[in-house]
Amino acid sequence: MSESTLSVAYSDLREEIAFYLGYGRTSGNWSADQVLSITSVLKSGLRQFYHPPKLPSDASAHQWYFMYPSTSLTTGTTTGTMSGTATTTLTATTAVFDTRMGNPLSDFPTTVTFTASGTSYTISSVTSTSAVVLTATASAEASDDTFTISTQRDYTLPDNFGAIDGKFTYSSSNNFSAIKIVAEGQIRDLRRGATISSFPLYAAIRPLATTGASATGQRFEVMFYPSPNGTYTLSYSYVPLTNVLDATFTMPYGGEMHGETIMCSCLAVAEQRLDDRKGEKWGDFMQKLQTSVDLDRRNWTPEHLGVNSNTPEGYTTDFRNTQNVTVESVLPS
């Protein structure tokens, strides 16, 4: 599918920013310092649009619906094939390991069981997605043998994960209700007793520690209880951590519908950098922002709010005997 010819892209934004700053629209004529200034304005303009200021008529700042993409996570045992032989280091032929395996924060150790011998080894640490360090040597295991990784209960979320939106839901093949999001301390409290494995009922999002010593920012993980006892495909929506636009990431979130607002946001930043004040371009941005917010609400407000029931957790609702209540969306005046 081709992109709308009215969409605002990386090159469009750079050229308009450069023209406003007095550099001209021809990128080949920009100096190194001018390119840095254009990039700085572009970054601030995008951040300002993605996380907009509160409109005077609203009680809080708007959150864009299009900033909540959906993805999935699969639980369960994972199989792999050893590359050559193992010592205390096990190298797989493909990426089958998760960075959470062997982490001391995870109180549920992950094990690797070799097919030929049936012997299990506990993972001490993860070197990469295809290599781990074991707590004991596995040199006696058959070369190129297959192995099974035990079921995890903590999973690393995508690198661009910022926050969860709603709940985790099972696929249509699993007749279970959505997984309830609770506080991280509640999961730790539930895990104090005997280890229980079944379809998960609860989940918590936990931030992982970061030293800031590398280019890698903070990451997050999800904790499940009970521990998943099989393969479940769980879908969820989340707030992403966005990238700056460049030659690789050329299109901003929002698409053609909000392109003019994105442009105005960048020019409002450029105006502030030149004049050290909010002027005409800021007014243009706030006007366009109101239009974009109205469009976002009108296009994505659901017609029905769903079913109000007291169905016990872990079971689905029979929707055949329910009725929908329609609530009209009323925008702030």
Beta strands, then each sheet from edge to edge (+ up, - down):
strand 1: 70-74
strand 2: 78-81
strand 3: 89-91
strand 4: 111-114
strand 5: 120-128
strand 6: 131-134
strand 7: 146-149
strand 8: 154-156
strand 9: 161-170
strand 10: 180-181
strand 11: 197-198
strand 12: 202-207
strand 13: 220-225
strand 14: 227-228
strand 15: 233-240
sheet 1: 1+ 15- 9+
sheet 2: 2+ 7- 4+ 5- 6+ 3-
sheet 3: 8+ 13- 12+ 10+
sheet 4: 11+ 14+
end
